[in-house]
Amino acid sequence: MKIARLEVFVIGDGPDVDPDKGGVEPLACVRVHTDEGPTGLSEVFRVPPGVVRATVGRPDTHFGRLLIGQEVTHPERLWQRMWDALVHTNRRGWEVIILGALDVAVWDIYGQVLSRPVWELLGGVQRGPFQTPAGEGLAVTPYCTLVSDVWGGEPMFAQQVSRAERLAALGYRAFKVEPMMSSPADVVELARRFRKALGGGLTLMVDVGYLFHDVPTAARVCRELEPLDVFFFETPFPVDSPAPYAELAARTSIPLAAGEHGVTRWEFLDLMDRGRVSVVQPYMTTCGGLTEAKRIVELARARGAVVCPGNWSTQVLGAATVHLAAYSPITPFIEFAPAEVYDSPLRRELQAAGFPVRDGSISFPERPGIGYDLPGDVVARFRVA
């Protein structure tokens, strides 16, 4: 079986949407076609669709030359072929993210060829019930990312807490509040409002979106958050230097989290070894694909860190995330952008087509490959290019 064709299409809620309010901005998707029928699907989060179109598709594009005509063997061979072609380029950024999306699609095909779900081919179930919330050894637990239409003060508190209450009533068990572009006092107050409204039985994470530039301020915020049982404190600083992360890690008991835009295992090594980040958050495509995500799990496990994959995108990406979590022994949670509380028709359609969340968890996939079917009518209705 050989790769016969690479397809790129773009879907979204419209050409001008605010992704920070839950809308799906124009999102490039890739489909890898084989000469014997099976196809593999992935999305390319936060890469301009024009860049994807220019580098994937026709036989004369960068990735077309590398993949079209290649035998479908183990995905790591094709990953290495694409990676080696970057030796004289930047080996970071958009090239690696696109490589990662193609890798996920190849894993999808590989699982279909072998009639096994991808998580089994990554290494099978490595986690026990003691490693997961509520003792669920064969399920994946999503945490809901909460954003608000405005930042700071009462409107932010009210909207994010209200959304958490609605989702908790639906059975979700873990939540990440996002007091971005807010004062240090508002960061703490939002977490307090969450605990007051929902109690102590649910998992709480806090993401401030690179808000701080000095360690003393971040340390004061962490001291006030510590009594609120925060599972992790995400991206307090820009990630250009790991030094402030390491300094803050020495001053707080709350684990620090980062890695949503991290590419390759080497950036995650830097976060863990020099930044003392103990919760790493690779996106399945951004980091370099499932092939590279598995390596990140192995490196994190050796360092006593936790991998909570990120996904402020759709459940096309979320499906691949579930497979990594099913394999990983150090993944108690995955990020989930719940369509139930965001005004995005496309997000709702893509979630409905994905793996269902029942009683706050996602069962391990059983279908061969990734097992996500993107309905053709959804592509037709939401296609923007």
C-alpha positions as CSV (number, residue, x, y, z in Angstrom):
1,M,0.0,0.0,0.0
2,K,1.3,3.4,-1.0
3,I,0.5,7.0,-0.3
4,A,-1.3,8.2,-3.5
5,R,-2.5,11.7,-2.7
6,L,-2.4,14.4,-0.1
7,E,-5.6,16.6,0.3
8,V,-6.0,19.9,2.1
9,F,-9.3,21.5,2.9
10,V,-10.2,24.4,5.3
11,I,-13.2,24.5,7.6
12,G,-14.3,27.1,10.1
13,D,-17.2,29.0,11.6
14,G,-16.4,31.9,9.2
15,P,-13.5,34.0,7.9
16,D,-13.6,36.4,10.9
17,V,-14.2,34.7,14.2
18,D,-12.7,35.2,17.7
19,P,-11.2,31.8,18.7
20,D,-10.7,33.1,22.2
21,K,-14.5,33.1,22.5
22,G,-14.9,29.5,21.3
23,G,-15.3,30.1,17.6
24,V,-13.3,27.9,15.1
25,E,-11.2,30.1,13.0
26,P,-10.3,28.9,9.5
27,L,-8.6,25.5,10.2
28,A,-6.6,23.5,7.7
29,C,-7.3,19.8,7.7
30,V,-5.2,17.2,5.9
31,R,-6.2,13.9,4.5
32,V,-3.7,11.3,3.4
33,H,-5.1,9.0,0.6
34,T,-3.6,5.5,-0.2
35,D,-3.8,3.6,-3.4
36,E,-5.8,0.8,-1.7
37,G,-8.5,2.8,-0.1
38,P,-7.7,3.7,3.6
39,T,-7.3,7.4,4.3
40,G,-6.0,9.2,7.4
41,L,-7.2,12.5,8.8
42,S,-5.8,15.3,11.0
43,E,-6.0,19.0,11.5
44,V,-3.3,21.6,11.5
45,F,-4.0,23.9,14.4
46,R,-2.8,27.5,14.3
47,V,-0.9,27.3,11.0
48,P,-2.2,29.7,8.4
49,P,-4.2,27.6,5.9
50,G,-2.3,29.2,3.0
51,V,1.0,27.8,4.4
52,V,-0.5,24.3,4.6
53,R,-1.8,24.5,1.0
54,A,1.6,25.7,-0.2
55,T,3.5,22.9,1.4
56,V,1.0,19.9,1.3
57,G,-1.0,18.6,-1.6
58,R,0.4,18.4,-5.1
59,P,3.3,16.1,-5.9
60,D,5.6,19.1,-6.3
61,T,4.9,20.6,-2.9
62,H,7.5,20.1,0.0
63,F,5.6,17.3,1.8
64,G,4.1,16.0,-1.5
65,R,7.6,15.1,-2.7
66,L,8.4,13.4,0.5
67,L,5.3,11.3,1.0
68,I,3.5,10.6,-2.3
69,G,4.5,7.2,-3.6
70,Q,5.9,6.1,-0.3
71,E,5.0,2.6,1.1
72,V,2.8,2.8,4.3
73,T,5.2,1.1,6.7
74,H,5.6,2.0,10.4
75,P,4.8,5.7,10.9
76,E,8.2,6.4,12.5
77,R,9.9,5.7,9.2
78,L,7.8,8.3,7.4
79,W,8.2,10.7,10.3
80,Q,12.0,10.3,10.1
81,R,11.9,10.9,6.3
82,M,10.0,14.2,6.8
83,W,12.2,15.2,9.7
84,D,15.5,14.6,7.9
85,A,14.3,16.8,5.1
86,L,14.3,19.7,7.6
87,V,18.0,19.4,8.4
88,H,18.8,22.6,6.6
89,T,15.8,24.6,7.6
90,N,14.6,25.8,11.0
91,R,13.4,22.4,12.4
92,R,10.8,24.3,14.4
93,G,7.6,26.2,13.8
94,W,5.1,25.6,11.0
95,E,7.1,22.9,9.2
96,V,7.1,20.7,12.3
97,I,3.4,21.3,13.0
98,I,2.5,20.3,9.5
99,L,4.8,17.3,9.8
100,G,2.9,16.4,13.0
101,A,-0.5,16.6,11.3
102,L,0.7,14.3,8.6
103,D,2.2,11.9,11.1
104,V,-1.2,11.7,12.9
105,A,-2.9,10.9,9.6
106,V,-0.3,8.2,8.8
107,W,-0.9,6.6,12.3
108,D,-4.6,6.7,11.4
109,I,-3.9,4.7,8.2
110,Y,-1.5,2.3,10.0
111,G,-4.1,1.4,12.6
112,Q,-6.7,0.7,9.9
113,V,-4.2,-1.5,8.0
114,L,-3.5,-3.5,11.1
115,S,-7.1,-3.4,12.3
116,R,-6.1,-2.0,15.7
117,P,-6.8,1.3,17.5
118,V,-3.8,3.5,17.5
119,W,-3.3,3.5,21.3
120,E,-2.7,-0.2,21.2
121,L,0.0,0.3,18.5
122,L,1.7,3.0,20.6
123,G,2.2,0.4,23.3
124,G,-1.1,-0.6,24.7
125,V,-2.5,0.3,28.1
126,Q,0.3,1.4,30.4
127,R,-1.9,3.0,33.1
128,G,-3.5,1.5,36.2
129,P,-6.6,2.5,38.0
130,F,-4.6,4.2,40.7
131,Q,-3.1,6.6,38.1
132,T,-6.4,8.1,37.0
133,P,-9.3,10.1,38.5
134,A,-12.0,8.0,40.2
135,G,-9.9,4.8,39.6
136,E,-10.7,4.6,35.9
137,G,-8.0,2.6,34.3
138,L,-9.6,2.3,30.9
139,A,-11.0,5.8,30.4
140,V,-9.6,9.2,29.6
141,T,-10.7,12.2,31.7
142,P,-11.1,15.6,30.0
143,Y,-10.7,18.9,31.7
144,C,-12.9,21.7,30.4
145,T,-11.1,24.9,29.4
146,L,-13.2,27.9,30.4
147,V,-12.8,31.3,28.7
148,S,-15.0,34.3,28.9
149,D,-16.1,37.0,26.4
150,V,-14.4,39.7,28.5
151,W,-11.4,39.6,30.8
152,G,-11.2,40.9,34.4
153,G,-13.7,41.6,37.1
154,E,-17.2,40.5,37.7
155,P,-18.2,39.7,34.1
156,M,-15.3,37.3,33.9
157,F,-16.0,35.7,37.3
158,A,-19.7,35.3,36.5
159,Q,-19.4,33.9,33.0
160,Q,-16.6,31.4,33.7
161,V,-18.1,30.1,37.0
162,S,-21.6,29.8,35.3
163,R,-20.1,27.8,32.5
164,A,-18.3,25.5,35.0
165,E,-21.6,25.0,36.9
166,R,-23.4,24.1,33.7
167,L,-20.7,21.6,32.6
168,A,-20.5,20.1,36.1
169,A,-24.2,19.4,35.9
170,L,-23.5,17.5,32.7
171,G,-21.0,15.3,34.5
172,Y,-17.6,16.9,33.7
173,R,-15.2,16.6,36.7
174,A,-12.2,18.9,35.9
175,F,-12.0,22.5,34.9
176,K,-9.4,25.1,33.9
177,V,-10.3,28.7,34.6
178,E,-8.6,31.3,32.5
179,P,-8.1,34.7,34.2
180,M,-6.1,36.1,31.3
181,M,-5.4,39.8,30.8
182,S,-6.4,40.3,34.4
183,S,-4.9,41.7,37.6
184,P,-3.2,39.4,40.1
185,A,-6.1,39.9,42.5
186,D,-8.6,38.8,39.8
187,V,-6.6,35.6,39.2
188,V,-7.0,34.6,42.8
189,E,-10.6,35.8,43.1
190,L,-11.7,33.7,40.1
191,A,-10.3,30.6,41.6
192,R,-12.0,31.4,44.9
193,R,-15.3,32.0,43.2
194,F,-15.0,28.6,41.5
195,R,-14.3,26.8,44.8
196,K,-17.1,28.6,46.5
197,A,-19.6,27.7,43.8
198,L,-18.5,24.2,43.0
199,G,-16.9,23.0,46.1
200,G,-13.8,20.9,46.6
201,G,-14.7,17.7,44.9
202,L,-13.8,18.8,41.3
203,T,-10.3,19.3,39.9
204,L,-9.3,22.9,39.3
205,M,-6.5,24.2,37.1
206,V,-5.6,27.9,36.5
207,D,-4.2,29.3,33.3
208,V,-3.0,32.9,33.2
209,G,-1.7,32.9,29.6
210,Y,1.8,34.3,30.0
211,L,0.5,37.1,32.2
212,F,3.5,37.8,34.4
213,H,7.0,39.1,33.8
214,D,8.4,39.0,37.3
215,V,8.7,36.1,39.7
216,P,7.8,37.9,42.9
217,T,4.3,38.8,41.6
218,A,3.7,35.3,40.4
219,A,4.9,33.8,43.6
220,R,2.5,35.9,45.7
221,V,-0.4,34.8,43.5
222,C,0.7,31.1,43.9
223,R,0.8,31.5,47.7
224,E,-2.8,32.7,47.7
225,L,-3.8,29.9,45.3
226,E,-2.2,27.1,47.3
227,P,-5.1,26.7,49.8
228,L,-7.5,26.3,46.9
229,D,-6.1,22.9,45.8
230,V,-5.0,23.9,42.3
231,F,-3.8,20.9,40.2
232,F,-1.5,23.1,38.0
233,F,-0.7,26.7,37.3
234,E,-0.3,27.2,33.5
235,T,2.0,29.6,31.6
236,P,2.7,32.3,34.2
237,F,5.5,33.6,32.0
238,P,6.5,33.8,28.3
239,V,8.3,30.6,27.4
240,D,11.3,32.2,25.6
241,S,13.4,31.6,28.7
242,P,12.8,28.8,31.2
243,A,14.7,30.7,34.0
244,P,11.7,32.3,35.7
245,Y,9.8,29.0,35.6
246,A,12.6,27.4,37.5
247,E,12.6,30.2,40.0
248,L,8.9,30.1,40.6
249,A,8.9,26.3,40.9
250,A,11.2,26.7,43.8
251,R,8.8,29.0,45.5
252,T,5.4,27.2,45.2
253,S,3.9,23.8,45.8
254,I,1.6,24.1,42.8
255,P,2.9,22.3,39.7
256,L,3.8,24.6,36.8
257,A,2.4,23.7,33.4
258,A,3.5,24.8,29.8
259,G,4.0,23.5,26.3
260,E,0.8,24.3,24.3
261,H,3.0,25.7,21.5
262,G,6.0,23.5,22.1
263,V,7.5,21.8,19.0
264,T,9.7,18.7,19.2
265,R,10.8,16.8,22.3
266,W,13.8,19.1,22.6
267,E,11.6,22.1,23.7
268,F,9.9,20.0,26.2
269,L,13.2,18.8,27.6
270,D,14.2,22.4,28.1
271,L,11.0,23.2,29.9
272,M,11.4,20.2,32.2
273,D,15.2,20.2,32.8
274,R,15.9,23.9,32.9
275,G,12.5,25.3,33.7
276,R,11.4,22.7,36.3
277,V,8.0,22.5,34.6
278,S,6.3,19.4,35.9
279,V,3.2,19.3,33.8
280,V,3.9,19.4,30.0
281,Q,1.1,20.0,27.5
282,P,2.0,18.9,24.0
283,Y,-0.6,19.3,21.2
284,M,-0.7,16.1,19.1
285,T,0.1,17.9,15.9
286,T,2.1,21.0,17.1
287,C,4.7,18.9,19.0
288,G,5.5,16.9,15.9
289,G,2.8,14.2,15.8
290,L,1.9,11.1,17.8
291,T,5.4,9.8,17.1
292,E,7.0,12.7,18.9
293,A,4.3,12.9,21.6
294,K,5.1,9.4,22.6
295,R,8.8,10.3,23.0
296,I,7.7,13.3,25.1
297,V,5.8,10.9,27.4
298,E,8.8,8.7,27.8
299,L,11.1,11.7,28.6
300,A,8.6,13.1,31.1
301,R,8.1,9.8,32.8
302,A,11.8,9.5,33.4
303,R,11.8,12.9,35.1
304,G,8.7,12.3,37.2
305,A,6.7,14.8,35.3
306,V,3.0,14.6,34.1
307,V,1.8,14.9,30.5
308,C,-1.6,16.6,30.2
309,P,-2.0,17.2,26.4
310,G,-3.3,20.5,25.3
311,N,-6.2,21.0,22.8
312,W,-7.8,24.5,22.5
313,S,-9.0,23.3,19.1
314,T,-11.6,20.8,17.9
315,Q,-12.3,17.1,18.5
316,V,-10.5,16.2,15.3
317,L,-7.3,16.9,17.2
318,G,-9.0,15.6,20.4
319,A,-9.4,12.2,18.9
320,A,-5.6,11.8,18.5
321,T,-5.2,13.2,22.0
322,V,-7.4,10.4,23.5
323,H,-5.1,7.8,21.9
324,L,-2.0,9.2,23.5
325,A,-3.7,9.4,26.8
326,A,-4.9,5.8,26.6
327,Y,-1.3,4.8,26.1
328,S,0.4,7.1,28.6
329,P,0.8,6.1,32.2
330,I,1.3,9.8,33.3
331,T,-1.7,11.4,31.7
332,P,-4.5,11.9,34.3
333,F,-6.2,14.6,32.1
334,I,-6.5,15.9,28.6
335,E,-7.6,19.4,27.6
336,F,-11.1,19.7,26.2
337,A,-12.9,22.8,24.7
338,P,-16.6,21.8,25.5
339,A,-18.9,22.8,22.7
340,E,-21.8,22.9,25.2
341,V,-20.8,26.4,26.4
342,Y,-19.4,28.1,23.3
343,D,-21.3,29.7,20.5
344,S,-19.7,27.7,17.7
345,P,-21.9,25.6,15.4
346,L,-18.8,23.9,13.9
347,R,-17.4,23.0,17.3
348,R,-20.7,21.4,18.2
349,E,-20.7,19.3,15.0
350,L,-17.1,18.2,15.4
351,Q,-17.7,17.2,19.0
352,A,-20.8,15.3,18.2
353,A,-18.8,13.3,15.6
354,G,-16.1,12.5,18.1
355,F,-15.7,10.3,21.1
356,P,-18.6,10.8,23.6
357,V,-18.0,12.1,27.1
358,R,-20.1,10.0,29.5
359,D,-20.1,10.7,33.2
360,G,-17.1,12.9,32.7
361,S,-14.9,10.4,30.9
362,I,-14.1,9.1,27.4
363,S,-13.9,5.4,26.9
364,F,-10.9,4.0,25.1
365,P,-11.5,3.9,21.3
366,E,-12.1,0.4,19.8
367,R,-12.2,1.2,16.1
368,P,-9.1,0.7,14.0
369,G,-6.9,3.7,13.5
370,I,-7.8,7.0,15.1
371,G,-11.5,6.2,14.6
372,Y,-12.8,9.7,14.0
373,D,-15.1,10.1,11.0
374,L,-15.5,13.7,9.8
375,P,-18.9,13.8,8.1
376,G,-18.9,15.0,4.5
377,D,-21.9,17.2,5.0
378,V,-20.1,19.0,7.9
379,V,-17.1,19.7,5.6
380,A,-19.5,21.0,2.9
381,R,-21.4,23.3,5.2
382,F,-18.4,24.8,7.0
383,R,-15.8,24.7,4.2
384,V,-14.2,28.2,3.8
385,A,-11.6,27.2,1.2
